[in-house]
Amino acid sequence: MGRWLLGFDFNTVPDVSILNPQYHQYTSTDYTHATNGKFTWTKYPYWQDAVYFQDQMNWRRFYVTLAGRQDWNGYGGKDLFNRPFTWNAGINYVSKIGLAPYFNYAKSFMPQTGNVYSAGTLRQPDPLSGHQWEVGLKYQIPYIQSFISAAYYDLSENNVLVGNPDFPNYSSEIGQVKSRGVEVSAHANLAQGLDLILNYTWNRVYNSRTNLTGKTLDGQTVSLMGKHLTQQPTNAASGFLDYHFPDTIAPGLSINFGGRYQGRSWADQANSFRNPSYVLFDGGFNWDAGKFFQSVKGLNVRLSISNLGNKTYVQCGSSDMCYYGAKRVAYGTIGYHW
């Protein structure tokens, strides 16, 4: 696997006169002639290999999971060689009344590609590395098909890449980012064939260690220490209904509908203005055609539509980088199993 970059030297291009502009267009043909047909390029070899193991043990009502992974990774030469060992461990207790408290701890590693601009030099980014612990409770309500879960998590990740505000083609590294939050979800069977899924997340993502600075909307330079990451809402929620029609009415047919809420998020690294919150609605259907026509048993047709109302919304990552959110999109699939 490799990566290459193509560049041009504009140091010898004349300045443009505002009174008598002559733009002196510099093309790839000019570059070819200037270099006698030879392009200069640099190849950065990248590779990653790993072995891992996982084992689950149980004793009475306790379940323990242990896993480990050894990585070997190189990028751009031996001086960037990494060989980290990461692992995770978890324990879960399943009680007789359906309550299941659990705890989990994990370490992570992921190489990154790109260019980091720092102090007048370009370098390859350091790999992502981090750790997370999570504690939660799951509850399977007896005698009915309903399930509730709640969890608190604390995650730290080092060397997260963000856009360099002064040099948009390059990145900057934040020392460490923390994510702390709560997730609550519920799956309930409301009636024969009718299921409800609810989710809520409170999440705080902020720079916990950095020496970077950023500019506010009015041009002031501030430290990014303690600032929230852009486009990361503190509050998010969703709710979906799924209905399976009785075989006497529409064999094999189910329809679904729901909504997604995303709260306000910061729109720049200096946290000087926000992206507004928005709500989107989704829907679709699934049809097992074999339940209606025995001759096509195994045929399945599915349609999913996101942003049903074709809502227009805008999200920003900086004062000069904003984009429209996805418009209405329909996904259709036809599958067959035997």
C-alpha positions as CSV (number, residue, x, y, z in Angstrom):
1,M,0.0,0.0,0.0
2,G,1.4,3.5,-0.8
3,R,0.6,7.1,-1.0
4,W,1.9,9.7,-3.4
5,L,1.7,13.5,-3.7
6,L,2.2,15.7,-6.8
7,G,3.4,19.3,-6.4
8,F,4.4,22.3,-8.5
9,D,7.0,25.0,-7.9
10,F,5.5,28.4,-8.4
11,N,8.5,30.4,-7.1
12,T,9.4,31.6,-10.6
13,V,5.9,32.6,-11.7
14,P,5.8,36.4,-12.3
15,D,3.5,38.6,-10.2
16,V,0.3,39.8,-11.6
17,S,-0.1,43.6,-12.3
18,I,-3.5,44.9,-11.1
19,L,-3.5,47.5,-13.9
20,N,-2.3,45.2,-16.7
21,P,-3.0,41.7,-15.6
22,Q,-1.2,38.9,-17.4
23,Y,-1.9,35.6,-15.6
24,H,1.0,33.6,-17.1
25,Q,-0.9,30.3,-16.8
26,Y,1.4,27.6,-15.7
27,T,0.3,24.1,-16.9
28,S,1.4,20.6,-16.5
29,T,3.0,20.8,-20.0
30,D,5.2,23.6,-18.8
31,Y,6.2,21.5,-15.8
32,T,7.1,18.6,-18.0
33,H,9.3,20.7,-20.2
34,A,11.0,22.3,-17.2
35,T,11.9,18.9,-15.7
36,N,12.8,17.2,-19.1
37,G,9.7,15.0,-18.8
38,K,10.5,13.8,-15.3
39,F,8.0,14.2,-12.5
40,T,9.3,14.2,-9.0
41,W,7.3,12.1,-6.6
42,T,7.7,10.6,-3.2
43,K,6.2,7.2,-2.1
44,Y,5.3,6.6,1.5
45,P,5.1,2.8,2.2
46,Y,2.4,1.8,4.7
47,W,1.8,-1.6,6.1
48,Q,0.1,-3.1,9.2
49,D,0.0,-6.7,10.4
50,A,-1.6,-8.1,13.6
51,V,-2.5,-11.2,15.5
52,Y,-5.2,-11.3,18.2
53,F,-6.9,-13.7,20.6
54,Q,-10.2,-13.7,22.5
55,D,-11.6,-16.0,25.1
56,Q,-14.9,-16.0,27.0
57,M,-15.3,-17.8,30.3
58,N,-18.3,-18.3,32.6
59,W,-18.6,-19.4,36.2
60,R,-22.1,-19.7,37.5
61,R,-23.7,-16.4,36.5
62,F,-20.5,-14.5,35.8
63,Y,-19.2,-14.1,32.3
64,V,-15.6,-12.8,31.7
65,T,-14.2,-11.8,28.3
66,L,-10.4,-11.3,27.7
67,A,-8.9,-10.3,24.4
68,G,-5.5,-9.1,23.2
69,R,-4.0,-7.8,19.9
70,Q,-0.3,-7.4,18.8
71,D,0.2,-4.9,16.0
72,W,3.2,-4.3,13.7
73,N,2.9,-1.1,11.7
74,G,5.3,0.9,9.5
75,Y,4.9,4.2,7.6
76,G,7.6,6.1,5.8
77,G,10.5,4.1,7.1
78,K,12.0,2.3,10.0
79,D,12.0,5.4,12.2
80,L,8.2,5.3,12.2
81,F,7.9,1.6,13.1
82,N,5.2,0.8,15.8
83,R,4.5,-2.5,17.5
84,P,1.9,-1.8,20.3
85,F,0.0,-4.4,22.3
86,T,-3.6,-3.6,23.1
87,W,-6.1,-5.5,25.1
88,N,-9.6,-5.4,26.6
89,A,-11.3,-7.2,29.5
90,G,-14.9,-7.3,30.6
91,I,-17.1,-8.9,33.2
92,N,-20.9,-9.4,33.2
93,Y,-23.2,-10.8,35.8
94,V,-26.6,-12.1,34.7
95,S,-29.0,-12.3,37.7
96,K,-32.1,-14.5,38.0
97,I,-34.5,-11.5,37.7
98,G,-33.1,-10.3,34.3
99,L,-30.7,-7.6,35.6
100,A,-27.1,-7.7,34.2
101,P,-24.6,-5.2,35.4
102,Y,-21.3,-5.1,33.5
103,F,-17.9,-3.4,33.4
104,N,-15.4,-3.2,30.5
105,Y,-12.0,-1.7,29.9
106,A,-10.2,-1.5,26.6
107,K,-7.0,0.0,25.0
108,S,-6.8,1.0,21.4
109,F,-4.3,1.7,18.6
110,M,-4.9,3.0,15.0
111,P,-2.3,4.3,12.5
112,Q,-3.1,7.6,10.8
113,T,-2.1,8.9,7.3
114,G,-1.8,12.5,6.2
115,N,0.5,15.5,6.7
116,V,0.8,17.4,10.0
117,Y,2.2,20.9,9.7
118,S,4.1,22.1,12.8
119,A,6.7,24.8,13.3
120,G,7.4,25.1,9.6
121,T,7.8,21.4,8.9
122,L,5.7,18.6,7.5
123,R,5.6,15.2,9.2
124,Q,3.5,12.1,9.3
125,P,0.9,12.0,12.1
126,D,1.4,9.9,15.2
127,P,-0.9,6.9,15.5
128,L,-4.1,7.2,17.5
129,S,-3.9,5.5,20.9
130,G,-6.3,5.5,23.8
131,H,-8.3,3.7,26.5
132,Q,-11.9,3.5,27.5
133,W,-13.8,2.1,30.5
134,E,-17.5,1.6,30.6
135,V,-20.0,0.6,33.3
136,G,-23.6,-0.2,32.6
137,L,-26.8,-2.1,33.4
138,K,-29.0,-4.2,31.1
139,Y,-32.4,-5.4,32.0
140,Q,-34.5,-8.0,30.2
141,I,-38.1,-7.6,31.4
142,P,-39.4,-11.1,32.3
143,Y,-42.2,-12.7,30.2
144,I,-42.3,-9.9,27.6
145,Q,-40.1,-9.0,24.7
146,S,-38.7,-5.8,26.1
147,F,-35.1,-4.8,26.9
148,I,-33.6,-1.7,28.6
149,S,-29.9,-0.7,28.9
150,A,-28.0,2.2,30.4
151,A,-24.2,2.9,30.3
152,Y,-21.7,5.5,31.4
153,Y,-18.4,5.7,29.5
154,D,-15.1,7.6,29.7
155,L,-12.8,7.5,26.7
156,S,-9.4,9.2,26.1
157,E,-7.7,9.3,22.7
158,N,-4.3,10.8,21.9
159,N,-3.1,12.5,18.7
160,V,-6.5,13.3,17.2
161,L,-6.2,15.1,13.9
162,V,-8.0,18.4,13.3
163,G,-7.8,20.8,10.3
164,N,-5.0,23.3,10.4
165,P,-6.8,26.7,10.2
166,D,-3.8,28.5,8.6
167,F,-3.0,25.7,6.1
168,P,-6.2,24.0,5.1
169,N,-4.4,21.2,3.1
170,Y,-2.7,20.0,6.3
171,S,-3.7,18.8,9.8
172,S,-2.7,19.6,13.4
173,E,-2.5,17.1,16.3
174,I,-4.4,17.7,19.5
175,G,-2.6,16.2,22.5
176,Q,-5.6,14.4,23.9
177,V,-9.3,14.3,23.5
178,K,-11.8,13.1,26.1
179,S,-15.3,11.8,25.6
180,R,-17.6,11.2,28.5
181,G,-21.2,10.4,28.3
182,V,-24.3,8.4,29.1
183,E,-26.3,6.2,26.7
184,V,-29.8,4.9,27.4
185,S,-31.8,2.7,25.1
186,A,-35.1,0.7,25.2
187,H,-36.5,-1.9,22.9
188,A,-40.2,-2.7,23.6
189,N,-42.8,-4.9,22.0
190,L,-45.9,-2.7,22.3
191,A,-48.4,-5.1,20.6
192,Q,-48.5,-8.1,18.3
193,G,-46.1,-7.2,15.5
194,L,-45.4,-3.6,16.8
195,D,-41.9,-2.8,18.1
196,L,-40.5,0.4,19.5
197,I,-36.8,1.4,19.7
198,L,-35.7,4.5,21.7
199,N,-32.2,5.9,22.2
200,Y,-30.7,8.9,24.0
201,T,-27.1,10.0,24.3
202,W,-25.5,12.7,26.3
203,N,-21.9,13.1,25.2
204,R,-19.2,15.7,26.0
205,V,-16.2,15.7,23.8
206,Y,-13.4,18.1,24.6
207,N,-9.7,18.8,24.4
208,S,-8.2,17.5,27.6
209,R,-4.5,18.2,26.7
210,T,-3.3,20.5,24.0
211,N,-1.1,23.5,23.2
212,L,-2.9,24.5,20.1
213,T,-4.7,27.9,19.7
214,G,-7.6,29.0,17.5
215,K,-9.3,32.1,16.3
216,T,-12.8,33.1,17.3
217,L,-15.3,34.5,14.9
218,D,-14.3,38.0,15.7
219,G,-10.5,37.3,15.2
220,Q,-9.4,36.8,18.8
221,T,-6.7,34.1,19.5
222,V,-7.7,31.7,22.3
223,S,-6.3,28.4,23.7
224,L,-8.1,25.3,22.6
225,M,-7.6,23.6,26.0
226,G,-11.0,22.5,27.3
227,K,-12.8,23.5,24.0
228,H,-15.3,21.1,22.5
229,L,-14.7,19.4,19.2
230,T,-16.6,20.7,16.3
231,Q,-19.8,19.0,15.0
232,Q,-20.1,16.8,18.1
233,P,-23.6,17.4,19.7
234,T,-24.0,17.1,23.4
235,N,-27.5,15.7,23.1
236,A,-28.8,13.2,20.5
237,A,-31.9,11.1,20.5
238,S,-33.9,8.8,18.1
239,G,-37.1,6.8,18.1
240,F,-38.3,4.2,15.6
241,L,-41.5,2.1,15.2
242,D,-41.5,-1.1,13.2
243,Y,-44.8,-2.9,12.3
244,H,-45.1,-6.4,10.9
245,F,-48.4,-6.9,9.2
246,P,-50.4,-10.1,10.0
247,D,-50.1,-12.8,7.4
248,T,-53.9,-12.6,6.9
249,I,-53.5,-8.9,5.7
250,A,-50.1,-8.6,4.0
251,P,-47.9,-11.7,4.4
252,G,-44.2,-10.9,4.8
253,L,-44.6,-7.1,4.9
254,S,-43.3,-4.8,7.5
255,I,-43.0,-1.0,7.6
256,N,-40.9,1.3,9.8
257,F,-40.9,5.0,10.6
258,G,-38.9,7.2,13.0
259,G,-37.1,10.4,13.8
260,R,-33.6,11.5,14.7
261,Y,-32.7,14.5,16.8
262,Q,-29.3,16.1,16.8
263,G,-28.7,18.9,19.3
264,R,-26.6,22.0,18.9
265,S,-22.8,21.6,18.3
266,W,-19.9,23.9,18.2
267,A,-19.1,25.1,14.6
268,D,-15.4,26.2,15.1
269,Q,-12.5,25.0,17.1
270,A,-12.5,28.1,19.3
271,N,-16.1,27.5,20.2
272,S,-17.3,31.0,19.3
273,F,-20.4,30.0,17.3
274,R,-22.7,27.0,17.1
275,N,-24.4,24.7,14.6
276,P,-28.2,24.7,15.1
277,S,-30.1,21.5,16.2
278,Y,-32.3,19.7,13.7
279,V,-34.7,16.8,13.4
280,L,-34.9,14.3,10.5
281,F,-37.5,11.6,9.8
282,D,-36.8,8.3,8.1
283,G,-38.9,5.4,6.9
284,G,-39.1,2.3,4.7
285,F,-40.4,-1.2,4.3
286,N,-39.3,-4.8,4.1
287,W,-41.1,-7.5,2.2
288,D,-40.4,-11.2,2.4
289,A,-41.9,-12.1,-1.0
290,G,-41.7,-15.8,-0.4
291,K,-44.5,-15.6,2.2
292,F,-46.9,-14.3,-0.5
293,F,-45.6,-16.2,-3.5
294,Q,-44.3,-19.6,-2.7
295,S,-42.6,-19.8,-6.1
296,V,-40.1,-17.0,-5.1
297,K,-39.3,-18.3,-1.6
298,G,-36.2,-16.7,-0.3
299,L,-36.7,-13.4,-2.2
300,N,-36.5,-10.2,-0.1
301,V,-37.2,-6.6,-1.1
302,R,-36.2,-3.7,1.1
303,L,-36.5,0.1,0.8
304,S,-35.0,2.7,3.2
305,I,-35.5,6.4,2.9
306,S,-33.5,8.9,5.0
307,N,-34.6,12.5,5.5
308,L,-38.1,11.9,4.3
309,G,-39.1,15.5,4.5
310,N,-36.1,16.5,2.4
311,K,-35.1,19.0,5.1
312,T,-32.4,21.5,4.4
313,Y,-29.8,22.0,7.1
314,V,-26.3,23.4,7.3
315,Q,-23.3,22.3,9.4
316,C,-20.0,24.1,9.9
317,G,-16.6,22.9,10.9
318,S,-15.0,26.4,10.9
319,S,-15.9,30.0,9.9
320,D,-15.0,29.3,6.2
321,M,-16.1,25.6,5.9
322,C,-19.8,24.8,5.9
323,Y,-21.8,22.3,4.0
324,Y,-25.4,21.2,3.4
325,G,-26.6,18.1,5.2
326,A,-27.7,15.1,3.1
327,K,-30.9,15.5,1.3
328,R,-33.6,12.8,0.9
329,V,-31.9,9.6,0.0
330,A,-33.6,6.3,-0.9
331,Y,-31.8,2.9,-0.7
332,G,-33.3,-0.2,-2.3
333,T,-32.1,-3.7,-2.2
334,I,-33.3,-7.0,-3.6
335,G,-31.8,-10.2,-2.0
336,Y,-32.2,-13.9,-2.2
337,H,-31.2,-16.6,0.2
338,W,-31.4,-20.4,0.0
